[in-house]
Amino acid sequence: MVFYIDKSVKDELSIREMTESELLFFSDMASAYQHGYCYLCGDIESLDYLSEHLGKPFNSIYNLVKNRYAENGEVIRIVSKVCVLTFQEELSLNMLPEILQKKDKSIFISIQLVITQNIKLNRPCSLIGENLTDCKFYKIVAKHYFYKHNIEKLNLNFHLENGGGDPTCEVLKKVIESDKTLTLCIVDSDRSYGLSKEYPNKPHDGNTLKHVRDVSKSLPKLPPHEVYPLHVHEIENLIPFKILQQIMEEQLPDMEAGLKFLKELQEINDGEPVLYYDFKNGFPYMKEKAKQAYWKNILLKLGKDNLKMPPETKKEAEQEAKQDNQLVTFPSLSRNKLLEKANGILKIKSISEKENMQKSIDGYLDTYWDEIGLLMLTWGCANLPVYA
C-alpha cells in the first residue's frame, strides 16, 4: 500500500519531542519501505523533519523518499487508494496535494491509534483468497497489469492467506483482529446467471461472499481492509480461452465438449454467458427460475432452443445421468485442477511471452483483468527493496 505522511507530522513534532513509540513507528515504516513491504511518500516538510531527527539508517531512507518526490507523485496517481498517516484530529483534505483530495482516494489513518492499537502497518498486506492457488492467479494478473501499463519501478508484496471457502470470513476476522495487517479479501460471487427480461433483478451472491461481507461490517476500521467480489461465477471463469485450449491440447483432452460449447457462448452478449458458466460441473440441474430463464434465452440465441433444459433437482439429474447416450446440454469443462494448470502457463517471464499473453486475453475478460490488476497494485504496492 502507498502511505503518505501528511504535513501534520511536521506541524506536531516541531512543537514537542517525539515519543519513543513515535520514533519506533517512523523507524518501522522506513524499514518496511527499505525491505519492499510498502511504498512511502509524503509532504516535503514532514519528510525533511524525519530525515533530520531520526538516527541511521532511517534518516537516510526518509531522505531517499524525499529525493524521489517526482516519482512519488506518479505512484500516487496510478493507485486507486492511498493511506494518509496523520496527527490531525479534525481531518482536512486541504492539507493534502490536490490528487489526494479526490473522492475515496485517501484513507486517513491516525498515527496515535496505530501506535496504541499496535496496528502492523510495517508488514506486507494480507491477501485472502479462497485458496492459495487463487492468490497466485491474482498475482499473475497483477504482473500482467504492470506490464500492460509500463509499471517498472514498483514491487508487489503480499502475505498470502488461505481462506478455504466458507471459513474465509473467519480468516478475515483473524487477520484483522489478531494479525492487525492491511488486508485485501477477494471472493467468488458464485453467480451462475445474468439478468433476463423475466428476471431483471441482480442475481443472488453465494453464501461465502454473504458471510464475508457480514463479518467485514462488524470489524474495526483499523487496519483498513477491502472485500472485493469477483463479478463472475468462480475464478476459473477469468482464464483466457487460449489458455483453456492449450490445457485441453496438452493435458486434458476430455475438455473438448465443454470447450466447444464455451466457444459458442463467447459469441453471445459479448461473451457474458462465459462469465457465469460453471466450468467444474456445467449445469446438470437448475432449480432457480431466474437461472432457467437466463439460460433458456442463451440457448435461443444459439439456435439451440430444441435442446432439453436440465432437470430442477440433483436427484433427477443423477437419474438422467445413468441413461445411455444422454445428451448434456450444458457440459462441464474439467474438475482436474484447472486453475493450477492455467497458473503454470500464465506464469511467463520473457517480453515476447508477455506481449503474446496480452493479445490472448479475451475482450470480455479485459475489464475484469484490469480491475483486479489495479486492485492488487493498490493494496500490494511496494518499493523495490533498497540495498546498501
VENMOSUL-V214624 format. One record per residue. PSI is psi in whole degrees, 0 to 359 (none if undefined). Layout:
psi=PSI
psi=PSI
//
This chain:
psi=150
psi=125
psi=127
psi=120
psi=112
psi=177
psi=337
psi=338
psi=312
psi=315
psi=319
psi=312
psi=345
psi=349
psi=2
psi=170
psi=146
psi=133
psi=164
psi=323
psi=320
psi=320
psi=315
psi=320
psi=308
psi=329
psi=318
psi=320
psi=322
psi=319
psi=320
psi=320
psi=316
psi=321
psi=358
psi=33
psi=341
psi=180
psi=131
psi=136
psi=184
psi=185
psi=135
psi=316
psi=321
psi=318
psi=321
psi=314
psi=314
psi=323
psi=336
psi=336
psi=357
psi=152
psi=176
psi=149
psi=5
psi=328
psi=320
psi=331
psi=316
psi=328
psi=321
psi=317
psi=317
psi=320
psi=346
psi=30
psi=315
psi=317
psi=321
psi=320
psi=322
psi=321
psi=317
psi=323
psi=320
psi=348
psi=160
psi=337
psi=150
psi=136
psi=120
psi=115
psi=124
psi=155
psi=0
psi=135
psi=319
psi=106
psi=135
psi=122
psi=338
psi=341
psi=356
psi=158
psi=155
psi=322
psi=331
psi=357
psi=355
psi=151
psi=130
psi=10
psi=323
psi=136
psi=107
psi=132
psi=120
psi=124
psi=321
psi=317
psi=321
psi=317
psi=311
psi=329
psi=2
psi=45
psi=135
psi=71
psi=344
psi=5
psi=156
psi=151
psi=140
psi=131
psi=115
psi=119
psi=173
psi=343
psi=172
psi=333
psi=320
psi=313
psi=319
psi=323
psi=316
psi=322
psi=323
psi=316
psi=319
psi=318
psi=322
psi=327
psi=318
psi=314
psi=315
psi=323
psi=17
psi=44
psi=111
psi=332
psi=23
psi=158
psi=158
psi=118
psi=123
psi=151
psi=119
psi=135
psi=135
psi=109
psi=319
psi=41
psi=230
psi=323
psi=359
psi=322
psi=324
psi=324
psi=318
psi=315
psi=318
psi=315
psi=319
psi=313
psi=328
psi=307
psi=327
psi=45
psi=158
psi=144
psi=134
psi=124
psi=117
psi=127
psi=139
psi=143
psi=338
psi=21
psi=131
psi=14
psi=161
psi=199
psi=151
psi=166
psi=323
psi=328
psi=83
psi=358
psi=155
psi=134
psi=155
psi=145
psi=160
psi=166
psi=322
psi=313
psi=318
psi=315
psi=320
psi=317
psi=319
psi=315
psi=319
psi=319
psi=333
psi=352
psi=155
psi=159
psi=340
psi=134
psi=156
psi=147
psi=163
psi=137
psi=120
psi=118
psi=132
psi=128
psi=40
psi=174
psi=300
psi=170
psi=329
psi=334
psi=348
psi=358
psi=126
psi=148
psi=321
psi=327
psi=318
psi=319
psi=320
psi=321
psi=317
psi=313
psi=327
psi=336
psi=320
psi=78
psi=338
psi=352
psi=352
psi=313
psi=314
psi=321
psi=325
psi=317
psi=321
psi=321
psi=321
psi=322
psi=334
psi=334
psi=355
psi=130
psi=46
psi=33
psi=5
psi=318
psi=332
psi=327
psi=334
psi=357
psi=143
psi=99
psi=321
psi=317
psi=347
psi=208
psi=82
psi=336
psi=156
psi=114
psi=317
psi=136
psi=322
psi=322
psi=317
psi=316
psi=316
psi=311
psi=335
psi=318
psi=324
psi=316
psi=322
psi=316
psi=333
psi=356
psi=26
psi=31
psi=351
psi=349
psi=148
psi=132
psi=152
psi=158
psi=172
psi=342
psi=158
psi=323
psi=315
psi=321
psi=319
psi=323
psi=318
psi=327
psi=338
psi=344
psi=142
psi=149
psi=31
psi=123
psi=122
psi=114
psi=318
psi=83
psi=154
psi=162
psi=294
psi=148
psi=12
psi=69
psi=52
psi=316
psi=321
psi=319
psi=320
psi=318
psi=320
psi=325
psi=321
psi=338
psi=81
psi=160
psi=318
psi=156
psi=316
psi=321
psi=320
psi=319
psi=317
psi=324
psi=318
psi=321
psi=337
psi=353
psi=117
psi=150
psi=323
psi=349
psi=342
psi=314
psi=319
psi=320
psi=317
psi=319
psi=316
psi=321
psi=315
psi=320
psi=313
psi=319
psi=316
psi=311
psi=335
psi=7
psi=129
psi=157
psi=149
psi=137
psi=139
psi=117
psi=140
psi=none
//
